[in-house]
Amino acid sequence: MLSIRDIHTYYGPIEALRGVSLEVNAGEIVTLVGSNGAGKSTLLMSICGNPQPRQGSVHFDGRDITGRPTFEIIRMGIAHAPEGRRIFPRMTVLENLQMGAGLADPSKFDEDLGRVFALFPILKDRVGQRGGTLSGGEQQMLAIARSLMARPRLLLLDEPSLGLAPMIVRQIFKVIGDINREQGVTVLLVEQNAFHALRLAHRGYVMVNGRITLSGTGRELLANPEVRAAYLEGGHAA
């Protein structure tokens, strides 16, 4: 479904991605783990066309989407829930979800609303509440729900567990699994919580300093001594 081939992305003169290649097959959850500053978020943004890679290519469903504007990429079936949630704090929950559905078929809005409320019942209870007054966990749920309102076939999730309490983290990861299994949405997940992410993933990649250094199944990477030393360190109970 997604094929990234030797992309190089820059911020001015600084090379953030240095020849990154990876594949995401339809129906998979693929996890990308790495430390802060490794280039994980830049990769997701490069897929969506902002910033655009200077070299290499991004293919989605066999079509070269490199250099296309972001709105065209979204219309093709890719949605991005960015790091830090970035909801519209002064808008209500419903208004945030309406924003997410802006490029989707309006005749499907009520159906899609019911679908995200089934995943996140608390959002139905908060439907008229401003996004900025929600808890951190509720804001993350809203960010994911807003992305799903676009009816994506590929969902890019950037650090969905960041800053959340352990109980909420487990809930978020369960929902990601449900989205994949029950709704057939393919997921590319960027996470620092390597234990939960790799346990959930079909396959994974490790990124260090803008390069992919390891790849394998989720189980293989969980068992890898380098991954355990660098990213687990007993923190799997988080």
ZIMOCOR-V624226 format. One line per field, one symbol per residue. burial: 1 if it has 24 or more other ideal C-beta (glycine too) atoms within 12 Angstrom, else 0. A space follows every 10 residues. Layout:
burial = ???
This chain:
burial = 1111001110 0000011111 1101000111 1111000111 1111111110 1110011111 0000110101 0011111111 1110111000 0011111111 1011000000 0110111011 0110011010 1001011111 1111111111 1111111111 1101000111 1110111111 0010111111 1111111111 1111111101 1111110100 1101001000 11000001
